[in-house]
Amino acid sequence: MDLDLAQVRAFVTTAETRHFGHAAAELGLTQQALSKRIARLEALLGTRLLERGHGGVRPTAAGHRFLAPARRALATADAAVSAVRDDAGPLRVDVWGHLYDPSRTLSEVIDDVPPIELGRARDLPAVFSALLRGEADAAFGRVHRTGRPREDELTRRAVRLEPVDALISADHPLGRAEQLRPADLRDARLVFPAASDRLDFLRHFADAFGIRDRVEVVNLGAGRLLAELRDTPGAFTLFPADARLPDVPGVRAVPLADPVPLYAWSLLWADATRHPRLSDLLRALSTHGRARRWLEYDPSRDWLPDEDTDALSPR
């Protein structure tokens, strides 16, 4: 029996997301095309693989038995493609979290590595999907756990811990300080420049330092964010200290200390489809990181979300 891997991928993605719409979006298909692929696979195997219901979709008993070997078949196929990839082909690296300017870290090492083709992912779940489908070789940005299926199939390595500044209106009561403690901001309003479930660092910071006044705004770019802070003297947000920001008069970047909050940047990849040149990028990041002390962390002086301390060594 010859299996169509596109049909197998349609089943696996649907079984993992438990939702036809989400699976179709991940695969770039219409729901009708997705359903047809699964129906053809079920007809070939002579059994139902998925149960449809009001609460979504779930594998049948046969679907559960098929799921694990189906994943292995897809991983083997992806590895086969990777093994014969043209050596001159670029290393495809997705970058996300563009408000915080992640590409500047890659720009420091890009001359020391093979050609890199940068992609633009909308968010971390999209990155997970691209890596697991073999549509990207690696990804760079802030990584945190989302509970998404198959996260454990990806390898994460922290490559940079960057101090963050408080961006604050010059008219804020604290706006003329040369340095602030996180505790000084307890009664200020923390602005989330996107939905809070996408900004785990800000959530952890607010929880750790007792900041209860939180507000979400639409991400319309750094310029718009700074203008909102300028016009809202009681508000602040956090930004990586070395990020490139537009010049908006009336807004100050104030360093934080006692402790220094650190923003963890990580590289993420799937070992099952590891690009032969990924090691070159990892070596370049390590070399530059040592020279620039990118991974310096002292728990008596610095603050990291608990989850990030686990990423200081590869997992």
Backbone hydrogen bonds, N-H to C=O, Kabsch-Sander energy under -0.5 kcal/mol:
donor,donor_aa,acceptor,acceptor_aa,energy
3,L,1,M,-0.6
5,L,3,L,-0.7
7,Q,4,D,-0.6
8,V,4,D,-2.1
9,R,5,L,-2.7
10,A,6,A,-1.8
11,F,7,Q,-2.1
12,V,8,V,-2.7
13,T,9,R,-2.5
14,T,10,A,-1.9
15,A,11,F,-2.9
16,E,12,V,-2.0
17,T,13,T,-2.3
18,R,14,T,-2.1
19,H,14,T,-0.5
23,A,19,H,-2.3
24,A,20,F,-2.7
25,A,21,G,-2.2
26,E,22,H,-2.2
27,L,23,A,-1.9
28,G,24,A,-0.8
28,G,25,A,-0.6
29,L,24,A,-2.6
34,L,30,T,-2.3
35,S,31,Q,-2.7
36,K,32,Q,-2.0
37,R,33,A,-1.9
38,I,34,L,-2.1
39,A,35,S,-2.6
40,R,36,K,-2.3
41,L,37,R,-2.0
42,E,38,I,-2.6
43,A,39,A,-2.3
44,L,40,R,-2.2
45,L,41,L,-2.4
46,G,42,E,-1.6
47,T,42,E,-1.5
51,E,58,R,-3.4
52,R,50,L,-0.5
53,G,56,G,-2.5
56,G,53,G,-1.4
57,V,18,R,-1.3
58,R,51,E,-1.8
60,T,49,L,-2.0
64,H,60,T,-2.5
65,R,61,A,-1.8
66,F,62,A,-2.0
67,L,63,G,-1.7
68,A,64,H,-0.8
70,A,66,F,-2.1
71,R,67,L,-2.4
72,R,68,A,-2.1
73,A,69,P,-2.3
74,L,70,A,-2.1
75,A,71,R,-2.6
76,T,72,R,-2.6
77,A,73,A,-2.3
78,D,74,L,-2.7
79,A,75,A,-2.4
80,A,76,T,-2.2
81,V,77,A,-2.0
82,S,78,D,-2.3
83,A,79,A,-2.2
84,V,80,A,-1.1
84,V,81,V,-0.6
85,R,82,S,-1.1
89,G,86,D,-2.2
91,L,115,P,-2.8
92,R,90,P,-0.7
93,V,91,L,-0.7
93,V,117,E,-2.2
94,D,92,R,-0.5
94,D,138,A,-2.5
95,V,119,G,-1.5
96,W,140,F,-1.4
100,Y,97,G,-1.7
101,D,98,H,-1.6
104,R,101,D,-1.0
105,T,102,P,-1.5
106,L,102,P,-0.9
107,S,103,S,-2.3
108,E,104,R,-0.8
108,E,105,T,-0.8
109,V,106,L,-1.3
110,I,106,L,-1.2
112,D,109,V,-2.1
113,V,110,I,-0.9
117,E,91,L,-2.4
118,L,116,I,-0.7
119,G,93,V,-2.6
121,A,95,V,-1.6
121,A,119,G,-0.5
127,V,123,D,-1.6
128,F,124,L,-2.6
129,S,125,P,-2.2
130,A,126,A,-2.3
131,L,127,V,-2.5
132,L,128,F,-2.4
133,R,129,S,-1.9
134,G,131,L,-1.0
135,E,130,A,-2.5
136,A,130,A,-1.1
137,D,92,R,-2.2
138,A,92,R,-1.7
139,A,268,L,-2.0
140,F,94,D,-2.5
141,G,266,S,-1.9
143,V,141,G,-0.5
151,E,148,R,-1.3
153,E,150,R,-1.9
154,L,151,E,-2.0
155,T,269,W,-3.4
157,R,267,L,-2.5
158,A,311,A,-1.9
159,V,265,W,-2.6
160,R,265,W,-1.6
161,L,294,W,-3.2
162,E,160,R,-0.6
162,E,263,Y,-2.8
164,V,261,P,-1.5
165,D,239,F,-3.0
166,A,254,V,-2.9
167,L,165,D,-0.6
167,L,237,T,-3.0
168,I,166,A,-0.6
168,I,252,R,-2.5
169,S,235,A,-0.7
170,A,250,G,-2.7
172,H,169,S,-1.7
175,G,172,H,-2.3
177,A,174,L,-1.7
180,L,255,P,-2.3
184,D,181,R,-1.5
185,L,182,P,-1.6
186,R,183,A,-1.4
188,A,185,L,-1.7
189,R,234,G,-2.3
190,L,188,A,-0.6
190,L,213,D,-2.8
191,V,189,R,-0.6
191,V,236,F,-2.9
192,F,190,L,-0.5
192,F,215,V,-3.3
198,R,195,A,-2.0
199,L,196,S,-1.2
203,R,199,L,-1.7
204,H,200,D,-2.8
205,F,201,F,-2.5
206,A,202,L,-2.6
207,D,203,R,-2.4
208,A,204,H,-2.6
209,F,205,F,-2.1
210,G,207,D,-0.7
211,I,206,A,-2.3
212,R,186,R,-0.6
212,R,210,G,-0.9
214,R,212,R,-1.0
215,V,190,L,-2.3
217,V,192,F,-2.6
220,L,218,V,-1.1
225,L,221,G,-1.9
226,L,222,A,-2.7
227,A,223,G,-1.9
228,E,224,R,-2.0
229,L,225,L,-2.1
230,R,226,L,-2.5
231,D,227,A,-1.8
232,T,229,L,-1.0
235,A,232,T,-2.3
236,F,189,R,-2.4
237,T,167,L,-1.6
239,F,165,D,-2.1
241,A,163,P,-3.1
243,A,240,P,-1.5
245,L,243,A,-0.5
248,V,246,P,-0.9
251,V,248,V,-1.1
252,R,168,I,-3.1
254,V,166,A,-2.9
254,V,252,R,-0.6
256,L,164,V,-0.8
257,A,180,L,-2.3
260,V,301,R,-2.1
262,L,303,W,-2.4
263,Y,162,E,-3.1
264,A,262,L,-0.6
265,W,160,R,-3.2
265,W,263,Y,-0.5
266,S,141,G,-3.1
267,L,157,R,-2.7
268,L,139,A,-2.5
269,W,155,T,-2.0
271,D,153,E,-0.6
271,D,269,W,-0.6
273,T,270,A,-1.0
274,R,271,D,-1.4
278,L,275,H,-1.9
280,D,277,R,-0.6
281,L,277,R,-1.2
282,L,278,L,-2.4
283,R,279,S,-2.5
284,A,280,D,-2.2
285,L,281,L,-2.4
286,S,282,L,-2.3
287,T,283,R,-2.7
288,H,284,A,-2.5
289,G,285,L,-2.4
290,R,286,S,-2.5
291,A,287,T,-1.9
292,R,288,H,-2.1
293,R,289,G,-0.7
293,R,290,R,-0.6
294,W,289,G,-2.4
296,E,293,R,-1.2
301,R,298,D,-2.4
302,D,298,D,-3.6
303,W,260,V,-2.8
308,D,305,P,-1.3
309,T,305,P,-0.9
309,T,306,D,-0.7
310,D,306,D,-0.7
310,D,307,E,-0.7
311,A,308,D,-1.2
312,L,309,T,-1.0
313,S,310,D,-0.6
315,R,156,R,-1.0
